[in-house]
Amino acid sequence: MTRGILARDSGVSVRYLAQLESGEGNISILRLRQVAQAMAMPLEEIIRVGPEQPAELTLLGQFLSRLSPSQLGEAQKLLRSTFEKKDRRHRIAMVGLRGAGKTSLGKLLAAHLRVAFIELGEVIEQTAGTTLSQVFSLYGQAAYRRYERRSLEAIIQSHDRFVLSTGGSIATEPATFDELLSSCYTVWLKASAAEHMTRVVAQGDQRPMGDNREAMQDLERILAGREPMYRKADVTVNTSGLDIQQSMAELLKQIG
């Protein structure tokens, strides 16, 4: 594709394209998108850092982009069932918001299965050498995400069997959550926003409410935003209205 044709199709001048090719053009995202569209390439391919992805992956991405949301879900299940790690069922990971029962049910399940119970948050603190609150305040969310991914990988590499309690926000980091889904048999402990709040407050933590009059609405928005990712778990256990023994019985029934 000549520079003149690219200039014509993208609306970006020949002179500016020459600067862009030489690495001297300080192009905006809007203009870069115009160039990518003129070249019939995704914007992320234009700015890719690292080796070019295999042609098969490009074709697979194009094929999947034509599927409906329900078909994508089916495709994901087929791919996972075909290529998942064979020992995945021996590693059980609990996901969900605070107050869902990840720690209490996780400890009971680990004792029942006679395997180790691991809190991902505690491993992150050991890896970082400080508390989670200090990680956030000193280094920010990006650093927390790096520690989270590094800690999860270390747990998977060093343990063949375990029950893992994860942080509620792990579902918001696609790469880390995909690693969790691929390496562990995941259980979403589901509850209503009101029940999440009630349980956290009952544990003596008043911070969720504080002086925020919209705390419940905020929690409902968080739950609604994360639910599509939580639904990707292998099984869902609804703990709303159940005590710890009833929840445990339902958990054992769901995971077989």
Secondary structure, 3 states (H helix, E strand, C coil): CCHHHHHHHHCCCHHHHHHHHCCCCCCCHHHHHHHHHHCCCCHHHHCCCCCCCCHHHHHHHHHHHCCCHHHHHHHHHHHHHHHCCCCHHHEEEEECCCCCCHHHHHHHHHHHHCCEEEEHHHHHHHHHCCCHHHHHHHHCHHHHHHHHHHHHHHHHHHCCCEEEECCHHHHHCHHHHHHHHHHCEEEEEECCHHHHHHHHHHCCCCCCCCCCCCHHHHHHHHHHHHHHHHCCCCEEEECCCCCHHHHHHHHHHHHC
